[in-house]
């Protein structure tokens, strides 16, 4: 089984507070001249950052679209609906409604390849929502040319 590799900063960071109430972490290895150059650029271009899903409106399918390749002999797998506790159910509904409202996702009207969502509590106490695509991943051909590891 592969281990969970996450990108980590190569040095210590310090937050740069932006006027809109958000902050960006900058490396402490930047000298004062470099920091003085990059700070106004980040502040002037703060509108280019996606701070939440509402900052990412739907993408036109002419620009980008995604289609799965599935082996022809694969059988469809539809998981039974998993019951969530009340707190998790409300959290999932709020997250899904937010993504639906900005056009980031659409409601699917089919019963093949249904997967349950998984909610995991993060260290800060908030819930992280994802979908378990284990069964779907097993029947999709693997990319012969994966993206390189850019460590």
N, C-alpha and C positions, 0 to 999 in steps of 0.2 A: 504494500500500500504506500502511495506517495505521501510525503510529509507536507504539511501546510506551510508554504513559503510565502511570506508577505513582505512587501517592500518596506524597509525601515530607513529613516534618514541616516546618512553616514556620519552625521555630527549632531551635536545638541542644537535645538531650535529655540527661538524666542518668538512670541506672537507680535504681529504688526496689526494694530487696531485700525480698521477702515471706518470712514465716517458713517457708513450705513449700519453699523452695529455688528459687523462680522469681523473676523480676524483671520489672518494668513500667517502660517509659521514660516519664518525665514531662518536659515542656518546662521548660527552664531559665528561661523568662520568668515562671514562677510566683513570686510573692513568698513570703516565709516564712509569712505568715498563710494564704495560699491553699494552700500545700503542707501546712501543719499541719492544715487542714480536710480536704483530700482524702486524705491518707495513711491515717488510721484507717478511712475509708470503704472504701478499696481493700483494706486488710488484713482488715477484718471481712467483706467480700464476696468473698474470694478463691475461694470455692467456685463462684462464678458464671462464672468464666473457664474456657474449654476449652483446656487445655494440650496435649492430644493427642487423637487420634481416639477413644481409649477413654473420654474425657470426653463424647463425643457419642453416646449410645446411639441405636438406631434410632428414627426418627420414625414415629408412628402415622399410617397413610395417611388417617385421618379428619382429622388436623390439617393435613397437607400431602402432596401427591402431585404427580408430574410426568409429563406425557405429551407426546410430541413430535408436532407437526403436520408431516406430510410431504406434498409434492405427490403427487397420485394417479398421475401419469404417471412418477414417479421409478422408476428401476431400482435394485434392491438392490445394494449393493457389499459384498463380503466380501473383505477383504485376506488374502493368504496369510500364514501364520504367519512372523513374523520371528524369526530365531534371535538370542539375546542371548549375550554372553559369560558365563562362570560367575559373575563378581562381580555383574554386572547382573541375571542370572537370580535369584540368591539374594536380592538386595536387593528385587527386584520381588515375590518370593514372600513375604518377611517383611512387606512393606507391605500386600499383598493379604490375607494371613492376619490381620493386625491389624484391617483394615477389616471383614473377614468375621466375625471373632469378636465384634465389638461390634454387628453388625447394620447397619452403615453402608452396606454393599453386599450384594447377593445374586448368586449364581451364575446366569448366563443359560443357558438350554437351547435356544437357537435359533442359526441360522447366517446370519441376515441382519444387515447393518450391523455386521459385526465389524471392529474397528479394533485395531491394535497399540498397545501402550504405548510411550512414549518416556521414556528415562531420561537426565537431564541432570545433570552434576556441578555443584553449587553452589560458590560461592566458599569456603565453609567446608569443602569436601571431601566433604560428604554428597551423596547422590543425591536428585534431585527426580523424582517419577514423575507422568506425565500421560498422557492418551489423545489421539491425533490424530483429532479429529472433523472434519477438513477436508471429506471427502466427504459426511458427514451434514449439515454446515452448508450445503452448496451446494443441497440439496434441501428445506430447511426455509424456509417463508415468513419474511421478516424482519418484526420487530415494527414496526407503524406508529407506536407510541407508546413509543419506547425510554426507559429511565430517564435523567433529566437528569444532566449532568456537574456534580458538586457541589464543584468547586474553589473 
